Amino acid sequence: MVESLTAAPVENFSASMTSGLTFELAGRPAKHTVLYFYPKDNTPGCTTESIAFREAYPEFQALQAEIYGISRDSMRSHESFKGKLGLPFELISDPDEAVCQQFGVMKMKNMYGKQVRGVERSTFIIDAHGRLVKEWRGVKVNDHVTEVLEFLKSQP
């Protein structure tokens, strides 16, 4: 997993998300916005990661951080996945890969011996001023949410 600290401004974007809402990066009231990109709803790693964020959600809220999951799945798939897991946060649908492209998470991956283009599991933290303050790429699910929380706890 590659970690970096950049504090670079993030270009504003908007996208459809669950509950019939629209995500808009600009003007987010949260101290920190956590965007976690994942390959696909209802797959083992993505389910495990989403449950870990769900379980830690009260801790994120206490740190004034909001969580959003993003994948290329349809809104229908996201609504089902969110309901099935009881996720207390919204999922962003990016079927045209615009947000994935903005964050550079589309990669060629090996799957069952074949090269496929897909989302590289990644997490980004954006501060209240719209600056990228931390990113994790090539995320391994185990202990990742704990790492994200520890980083947020270290922020002023």
PyMOL commands that set and color helices and strands:
alter all, ss='L'
color gray80, all
select helices_A, chain A and resi 18-20+44-62+75-85+98-103+144-153
alter helices_A, ss='H'
color red, helices_A
select strands_A, chain A and resi 2-4+8-9+14-17+21-24+32-37+65-71+90-93+106-111+114-119+122-127+131-137
alter strands_A, ss='S'
color yellow, strands_A
deselect
rebuild
show_as cartoon
